[in-house]
């Protein structure tokens, strides 16, 4: 019996486990810069929240639309009065009866005229039944309400505002992803250069040892080269750690599971940085934040109109149809049901509201003027951003070209110095100095390369072309 149960459990685990392991199995993602951006725009929680903002606005629009549509509701109720409320009032029946008898000079049995008493007394009566049942349908329809009509006009602009806000978020994420991606790409290229330097120094160490064995170098020369090699290995380890930390940060920004692996497949080149450089012409409308502010201006104009129309009368149509019944006992399956209904037009004319509406209109106008001022300010800011970023990009590209030429010169100096050292006409100090200058030139180049990348991204973002 135990063996059968164990076998059944094993079979179940065999069926379930592959699915579980498949879900937990880390994936390897090999991305170019554009693929990384595409992945981020699909998986970033910030983008997902921005898309949810659009859906939330669409739901708000449906609420505005609902206010302009007919409203139909049904109601019903049943009540039971264990003790019907009793009311006491003057005995008008006796008073009326005596009035008729006196007026007609009716006499008593003894022949004397009937006279009305001074006090007719009171009557105690209940004006309700023990059981009552009612049900009805109410219909209302707004025929005219200026605020509702403006709300209907503002629906598309409100959704567009949410969409533009989402686009701003997407653009910011794209810029951040590209900056980190290319920073890591530059770091990988730098590591390749460090590896080449390590290889050269290892060869130099080997050659120095041979020269030392032949008596043409000192032990100090070997130690100096060994120090250079150790420094390069330390530099490589530090650079690799920075890249690993950067990859983790990029995965977080992409919305990628942290257990997955990310491999960058794209490298950056000088030609790529210099390609498709924009001209001097630009348009404010290319900037998403400018489009968003223009759309906000339209919303503020509608807001002013909404408060202005709130001074107009509102007209509502209403209708009701209901049935009700009263019983002394619980028996609503027979007997009469009474019908009531009405049709009505309700006109509400605002006369005086303490000048509150005027204050709302003026407040909305102030907000509109602020938005218009912000538009002018943004236009000046965009112009300044484009000019500054274009200047920064030109400077960065020039600096990059200069540093690249410095690498070529430093490499030529290093090779010449190394050749002289191998031929016995140079010193270890000269080759060490040449090696240091070459590494410095390489570091400066990669720093200028990354600066050029950032300058290009900032320029494209400023121009609305990212």
Secondary structure per residue as TSV (DSSP state, phi and psi in degrees):
chain	resnum	aa	ss	phi	psi
A	1	X	-	360.0	-48.0
A	2	X	H	-61.7	-37.8
A	3	X	H	-64.7	-37.1
A	4	X	H	-66.5	-43.6
A	5	X	H	-63.0	-44.2
A	6	X	H	-61.5	-40.1
A	7	X	H	-65.5	-40.1
A	8	X	H	-64.3	-44.0
A	9	X	H	-61.6	-40.9
A	10	X	H	-63.5	-39.5
A	11	X	H	-65.9	-39.9
A	12	X	H	-63.1	-44.1
A	13	X	H	-62.8	-36.6
A	14	X	H	-64.6	-33.9
A	15	X	H	-77.3	-36.8
A	16	X	H	-82.7	-40.7
A	17	X	H	-55.1	-43.5
A	18	X	H	-57.4	-39.9
A	19	X	H	-66.4	-39.9
A	20	X	H	-65.5	-47.5
A	21	X	H	-63.5	-34.5
A	22	X	H	-65.4	-34.2
A	23	X	H	-72.2	-36.7
A	24	X	H	-88.1	-9.1
A	25	X	S	-68.6	121.3
A	26	X	-	-62.3	145.6
A	27	X	-	-106.1	157.4
A	28	X	E	-111.9	121.9
A	29	X	E	-110.8	123.2
A	30	X	E	-109.7	110.1
A	31	X	E	-121.9	138.6
A	32	X	-	-81.2	176.8
A	33	X	H	-63.1	-43.4
A	34	X	H	-65.3	-37.8
A	35	X	H	-66.8	-37.2
A	36	X	H	-64.2	-41.7
A	37	X	H	-63.5	-44.1
A	38	X	H	-60.8	-41.9
A	39	X	H	-64.0	-43.5
A	40	X	H	-62.7	-40.9
A	41	X	H	-68.8	-18.7
A	42	X	H	-92.4	-32.0
A	43	X	H	-113.3	-11.4
A	44	X	-	-66.1	132.2
A	45	X	H	-67.6	-28.7
A	46	X	H	-64.4	-42.4
A	47	X	H	-66.6	-41.7
A	48	X	H	-61.8	-39.8
A	49	X	H	-65.4	-37.8
A	50	X	H	-64.8	-38.3
A	51	X	H	-67.6	-35.5
A	52	X	H	-66.5	-32.0
A	53	X	H	-61.9	-37.3
A	54	X	H	-64.0	-46.3
A	55	X	H	-63.9	-37.6
A	56	X	H	-62.8	-40.1
A	57	X	H	-66.2	-37.8
A	58	X	H	-62.5	-37.6
A	59	X	H	-67.8	-36.9
A	60	X	H	-64.5	-36.4
A	61	X	H	-63.1	-37.7
A	62	X	H	-65.5	-32.8
A	63	X	H	-66.5	-39.0
A	64	X	H	-65.3	-42.8
A	65	X	H	-62.5	-38.3
A	66	X	H	-61.5	-32.1
A	67	X	H	-65.8	-25.6
A	68	X	H	-91.7	-8.2
A	69	X	S	-94.5	159.6
A	70	X	-	-60.3	146.9
A	71	X	E	-114.9	120.7
A	72	X	E	-121.5	129.1
A	73	X	E	-140.6	150.5
A	74	X	E	-120.6	147.0
A	75	X	E	-142.9	155.1
A	76	X	E	-158.0	158.6
A	77	X	E	-164.8	154.4
A	78	X	E	-135.8	139.6
A	79	X	E	-135.4	151.2
A	80	X	E	-129.7	127.9
A	81	X	-	-108.0	97.1
A	82	X	S	-58.8	-36.1
A	83	X	S	-129.5	106.6
A	84	X	-	-68.8	132.8
A	85	X	-	-64.7	131.8
A	86	X	E	-103.3	137.4
A	87	X	E	-116.7	141.3
A	88	X	E	-108.7	130.6
A	89	X	E	-148.9	162.2
A	90	X	E	-56.9	148.8
A	91	X	-	-78.8	81.7
A	92	X	H	-72.4	-22.9
A	93	X	H	-67.4	-48.7
A	94	X	H	-63.1	-39.2
A	95	X	H	-62.1	-43.4
A	96	X	H	-66.4	-40.7
A	97	X	H	-63.9	-47.2
A	98	X	H	-62.9	-36.2
A	99	X	H	-61.5	-39.7
A	100	X	H	-68.5	-43.4
A	101	X	H	-64.1	-43.6
A	102	X	H	-65.7	-42.5
A	103	X	H	-62.4	-33.1
A	104	X	T	-93.7	7.3
A	105	X	T	52.8	43.6
A	106	X	-	-71.7	139.4
A	107	X	B	-109.3	158.8
A	108	X	-	-75.8	-179.2
A	109	X	T	-67.2	-24.7
A	110	X	T	-89.6	3.8
A	111	X	S	92.0	-1.4
A	112	X	-	-88.2	145.4
A	113	X	B	-64.7	148.2
A	114	X	-	-77.9	132.6
A	115	X	-	-119.8	147.5
A	116	X	-	-75.5	140.6
A	117	X	-	-74.1	163.0
A	118	X	S	-72.5	-29.6
A	119	X	-	-129.0	118.1
A	120	X	-	-85.0	-9.1
A	121	X	-	82.1	-164.7
A	122	X	E	-129.1	164.5
A	123	X	E	-119.4	133.7
A	124	X	E	-105.9	117.8
A	125	X	E	-144.1	149.3
A	126	X	E	-104.2	129.8
A	127	X	-	-106.5	40.9
A	128	X	S	-151.0	156.5
A	129	X	-	-95.5	166.2
A	130	X	S	-69.4	-36.1
A	131	X	E	-121.8	141.4
A	132	X	E	-144.1	145.8
A	133	X	E	-137.6	134.9
A	134	X	E	-144.7	152.7
A	135	X	E	-159.2	145.6
A	136	X	E	-162.2	171.7
A	137	X	E	-127.5	132.9
A	138	X	E	-115.5	138.2
A	139	X	E	-128.0	130.7
A	140	X	E	-131.8	144.1
A	141	X	E	-145.0	122.8
A	142	X	E	-72.3	122.2
A	143	X	E	-92.6	-35.4
A	144	X	E	-153.7	124.7
A	145	X	-	-153.6	108.4
A	146	X	H	-56.6	-38.9
A	147	X	H	-66.6	-37.5
A	148	X	H	-66.6	-41.6
A	149	X	H	-64.5	-39.3
A	150	X	H	-65.7	-38.9
A	151	X	H	-59.4	-38.9
A	152	X	H	-65.7	-37.9
A	153	X	H	-67.8	-29.3
A	154	X	T	-87.3	-3.6
A	155	X	H	-59.4	-49.8
A	156	X	H	-64.2	-40.1
A	157	X	H	-65.5	-35.8
A	158	X	H	-67.5	-42.2
A	159	X	H	-65.9	-40.9
A	160	X	H	-61.8	-36.3
A	161	X	H	-63.7	-41.1
A	162	X	H	-66.6	-38.1
A	163	X	H	-66.3	-40.8
A	164	X	H	-67.9	-36.4
A	165	X	H	-63.3	-38.4
A	166	X	H	-64.7	-38.8
A	167	X	H	-67.2	-36.0
A	168	X	H	-62.0	-43.3
A	169	X	H	-62.8	-43.0
A	170	X	H	-63.2	-40.8
A	171	X	H	-65.8	-40.2
A	172	X	H	-65.8	-41.8
A	173	X	H	-64.7	-41.3
A	174	X	H	-60.1	-45.0
A	175	X	H	-62.8	-43.6
A	176	X	H	-65.5	-41.3
A	177	X	H	-63.1	-45.0
A	178	X	H	-63.8	-41.2
A	179	X	H	-63.1	-46.4
A	180	X	H	-68.5	-41.7
A	181	X	H	-58.5	-50.7
A	182	X	H	-71.8	-27.8
A	183	X	H	-63.1	-42.0
A	184	X	H	-68.9	-36.9
A	185	X	H	-63.5	-41.7
A	186	X	H	-64.1	-39.8
A	187	X	H	-61.4	-38.5
A	188	X	H	-66.9	-39.6
A	189	X	H	-64.5	-37.0
A	190	X	H	-66.0	-37.6
A	191	X	H	-64.9	-37.8
A	192	X	H	-61.1	-40.1
A	193	X	H	-66.9	-41.0
A	194	X	H	-62.4	-40.4
A	195	X	H	-60.6	-40.6
A	196	X	H	-65.8	-39.2
A	197	X	H	-64.4	-40.8
A	198	X	H	-61.7	-41.6
A	199	X	H	-62.9	-41.4
A	200	X	H	-65.4	-41.9
A	201	X	H	-69.9	-35.5
A	202	X	H	-61.9	-40.9
A	203	X	H	-66.0	-39.2
A	204	X	H	-64.7	-39.0
A	205	X	H	-63.3	-41.2
A	206	X	H	-63.0	-44.8
A	207	X	H	-66.8	-38.4
A	208	X	H	-64.5	-39.6
A	209	X	H	-62.9	-39.8
A	210	X	H	-65.0	-43.3
A	211	X	H	-63.4	-38.2
A	212	X	H	-64.0	-40.7
A	213	X	H	-64.3	-29.8
A	214	X	T	-87.1	0.6
A	215	X	T	84.8	14.7
A	216	X	S	-105.9	8.9
A	217	X	S	-146.2	161.0
A	218	X	-	-100.3	162.9
A	219	X	H	-62.5	-29.6
A	220	X	H	-62.4	-34.3
A	221	X	H	-64.7	-39.3
A	222	X	H	-64.5	-43.1
A	223	X	H	-62.8	-39.2
A	224	X	H	-64.0	-42.2
A	225	X	H	-67.1	-37.5
A	226	X	H	-63.2	-38.1
A	227	X	H	-63.6	-42.5
A	228	X	H	-58.9	-43.3
A	229	X	H	-64.2	-43.4
A	230	X	H	-62.8	-40.9
A	231	X	H	-62.5	-41.8
A	232	X	H	-65.7	-40.7
A	233	X	H	-65.0	-38.9
A	234	X	H	-65.7	-40.8
A	235	X	H	-62.0	-40.5
A	236	X	H	-65.9	-42.9
A	237	X	H	-61.7	-43.0
A	238	X	H	-63.8	-42.6
A	239	X	H	-64.6	-39.9
A	240	X	H	-66.5	-39.8
A	241	X	H	-63.5	-38.2
A	242	X	H	-65.5	-39.3
A	243	X	H	-66.0	-43.8
A	244	X	H	-60.6	-42.9
A	245	X	H	-65.6	-37.7
A	246	X	H	-66.0	-37.4
A	247	X	H	-63.7	-42.0
A	248	X	H	-62.8	-41.5
A	249	X	H	-64.8	-38.4
A	250	X	H	-67.0	-39.6
A	251	X	H	-61.7	-40.3
A	252	X	H	-62.4	-42.9
A	253	X	H	-66.7	-35.0
A	254	X	H	-74.0	-17.1
A	255	X	T	78.2	27.2
A	256	X	-	-91.5	142.2
A	257	X	-	-55.9	134.2
A	258	X	T	-67.3	-21.8
A	259	X	T	-79.0	-13.0
A	260	X	S	-75.3	160.2
A	261	X	E	-104.0	142.2
A	262	X	E	-121.7	125.2
A	263	X	E	-118.6	125.4
A	264	X	E	-89.2	122.8
A	265	X	-	-105.4	-3.1
A	266	X	-	-111.4	137.6
A	267	X	-	-111.3	162.2
A	268	X	-	-106.7	138.8
A	269	X	-	-126.3	162.8
A	270	X	H	-62.0	-41.3
A	271	X	H	-63.7	-37.1
A	272	X	H	-66.1	-36.2
A	273	X	H	-69.3	-31.0
A	274	X	H	-91.9	-6.7
A	275	X	T	-81.1	150.8
A	276	X	T	54.6	41.3
A	277	X	-	-72.9	130.6
A	278	X	-	-72.4	154.9
A	279	X	-	-81.6	-165.8
A	280	X	S	-77.5	-21.8
A	281	X	-	-79.1	141.6
A	282	X	-	-151.7	162.7
A	283	X	-	-131.1	134.6
A	284	X	G	-60.1	-34.8
A	285	X	G	-66.9	-13.6
A	286	X	G	-72.7	-19.1
A	287	X	S	-83.7	129.1
A	288	X	H	-66.9	-37.8
A	289	X	H	-66.2	-29.6
A	290	X	H	-70.2	-42.8
A	291	X	H	-59.8	-39.4
A	292	X	H	-65.1	-41.0
A	293	X	H	-70.0	-36.4
A	294	X	H	-63.7	-40.7
A	295	X	H	-66.1	-37.1
A	296	X	H	-64.3	-34.2
A	297	X	H	-60.9	-42.6
A	298	X	H	-64.2	-39.7
A	299	X	H	-64.2	-39.3
A	300	X	H	-67.9	-34.8
A	301	X	H	-63.3	-42.5
A	302	X	H	-66.0	-31.6
A	303	X	H	-66.8	-39.8
A	304	X	H	-61.2	-44.6
A	305	X	H	-63.4	-36.7
A	306	X	H	-60.9	-46.3
A	307	X	H	-70.1	-32.2
A	308	X	H	-65.0	-43.1
A	309	X	H	-72.7	-15.1
A	310	X	T	-66.8	-14.5
A	311	X	T	-79.9	-14.4
A	312	X	S	-81.3	155.8
A	313	X	-	-65.2	157.9
A	314	X	E	-116.2	144.7
A	315	X	E	-127.7	126.8
A	316	X	E	-129.9	135.5
A	317	X	E	-96.6	136.8
A	318	X	E	-135.4	147.6
A	319	X	E	-146.4	151.0
A	320	X	E	-145.3	143.2
A	321	X	E	-139.6	125.7
A	322	X	E	-144.4	159.3
A	323	X	E	-127.6	143.4
A	324	X	E	-148.7	157.0
A	325	X	E	-148.2	148.6
A	326	X	E	-126.6	138.0
A	327	X	E	-138.9	150.3
A	328	X	S	-83.7	-20.7
A	329	X	S	-132.5	162.6
A	330	X	S	-75.1	86.8
A	331	X	-	-151.0	86.5
A	332	X	-	-100.4	8.1
A	333	X	S	-88.9	-6.4
A	334	X	S	-145.0	167.8
A	335	X	S	96.3	173.9
A	336	X	-	-79.5	147.0
A	337	X	-	-117.5	134.0
A	338	X	E	-102.6	134.8
A	339	X	E	-103.3	139.3
A	340	X	E	-137.8	150.2
A	341	X	E	-159.7	159.7
A	342	X	E	-156.1	155.1
A	343	X	E	-122.8	137.2
A	344	X	E	-146.7	148.9
A	345	X	E	-115.7	126.1
A	346	X	E	-113.6	114.1
A	347	X	E	-107.3	124.1
A	348	X	E	-114.6	115.2
A	349	X	-	-109.6	110.6
A	350	X	-	-71.4	130.5
A	351	X	-	-109.3	-53.5
A	352	X	-	-149.7	127.5
A	353	X	-	-125.4	31.2
A	354	X	T	69.3	26.1
A	355	X	T	63.4	15.5
A	356	X	H	-66.0	-38.7
A	357	X	H	-66.2	-37.5
A	358	X	H	-62.5	-39.2
A	359	X	H	-66.1	-37.8
A	360	X	H	-65.3	-41.6
A	361	X	H	-62.9	-46.6
A	362	X	H	-65.2	-38.0
A	363	X	H	-63.7	-40.9
A	364	X	H	-66.0	-36.8
A	365	X	H	-66.4	-38.6
A	366	X	H	-63.2	-43.7
A	367	X	H	-61.4	-38.8
A	368	X	H	-63.8	-44.0
A	369	X	H	-64.7	-37.1
A	370	X	H	-62.3	-42.0
A	371	X	H	-63.8	-40.9
A	372	X	H	-65.4	-38.2
A	373	X	H	-65.8	-39.3
A	374	X	H	-64.2	-33.2
A	375	X	H	-63.4	-46.6
A	376	X	H	-62.6	-40.6
A	377	X	H	-64.1	-40.0
A	378	X	H	-67.1	-36.9
A	379	X	H	-60.8	-43.9
A	380	X	H	-65.7	-38.8
A	381	X	H	-66.1	-41.1
A	382	X	H	-63.2	-44.6
A	383	X	H	-59.3	-44.6
A	384	X	H	-66.3	-41.9
A	385	X	H	-60.8	-42.6
A	386	X	H	-67.6	-43.9
A	387	X	H	-65.0	-43.8
A	388	X	H	-66.2	-44.6
A	389	X	H	-68.8	-34.2
A	390	X	H	-66.1	-41.8
A	391	X	H	-64.5	-43.5
A	392	X	H	-62.2	-38.0
A	393	X	H	-68.3	-42.8
A	394	X	H	-62.2	-41.9
A	395	X	H	-64.7	-42.6
A	396	X	H	-65.5	-41.3
A	397	X	H	-66.7	-39.6
A	398	X	H	-63.6	-45.1
A	399	X	H	-62.9	-37.7
A	400	X	H	-63.6	-45.2
A	401	X	H	-62.0	-40.7
A	402	X	H	-63.3	-45.5
A	403	X	H	-66.3	-31.9
A	404	X	H	-67.0	-40.0
A	405	X	H	-66.2	-36.5
A	406	X	H	-62.8	-36.1
A	407	X	H	-62.9	-44.5
A	408	X	H	-62.4	-42.1
A	409	X	H	-67.5	-43.6
A	410	X	H	-64.9	-37.1
A	411	X	H	-67.3	-40.1
A	412	X	H	-64.4	-41.0
A	413	X	H	-63.6	-41.7
A	414	X	H	-64.2	-45.8
A	415	X	H	-62.7	-42.5
A	416	X	H	-64.2	-43.1
A	417	X	H	-65.1	-39.8
A	418	X	H	-65.1	-41.2
A	419	X	H	-63.5	-42.1
A	420	X	H	-63.4	-38.3
A	421	X	H	-66.6	-39.9
A	422	X	H	-67.8	-29.0
A	423	X	T	-86.3	-1.7
A	424	X	T	83.4	12.3
A	425	X	S	-110.0	5.2
A	426	X	S	-123.4	166.9
A	427	X	-	-109.5	161.3
A	428	X	H	-66.1	-31.8
A	429	X	H	-63.5	-39.5
A	430	X	H	-65.0	-44.4
A	431	X	H	-70.1	-34.8
A	432	X	H	-64.6	-41.9
A	433	X	H	-65.1	-41.6
A	434	X	H	-64.5	-40.2
A	435	X	H	-62.7	-43.4
A	436	X	H	-63.0	-42.0
A	437	X	H	-66.8	-36.1
A	438	X	H	-65.2	-46.1
A	439	X	H	-62.8	-39.8
A	440	X	H	-63.6	-42.7
A	441	X	H	-63.9	-39.7
A	442	X	H	-64.7	-44.4
A	443	X	H	-62.6	-40.9
A	444	X	H	-64.0	-37.1
A	445	X	H	-64.9	-47.1
A	446	X	H	-66.9	-33.6
A	447	X	H	-65.1	-42.5
A	448	X	H	-69.1	-31.6
A	449	X	H	-64.7	-44.6
A	450	X	H	-67.8	-37.7
A	451	X	H	-61.1	-38.2
A	452	X	H	-67.4	-36.5
A	453	X	H	-63.3	-48.4
A	454	X	H	-62.0	-42.4
A	455	X	H	-63.1	-39.8
A	456	X	H	-66.5	-44.4
A	457	X	H	-63.4	-43.3
A	458	X	H	-64.1	-37.3
A	459	X	H	-66.8	-45.7
A	460	X	H	-64.4	-37.6
A	461	X	H	-66.6	-41.1
A	462	X	H	-62.6	-35.5
A	463	X	T	-85.8	-3.5
A	464	X	T	72.7	27.1
A	465	X	-	-117.7	15.1
A	466	X	-	-69.0	360.0
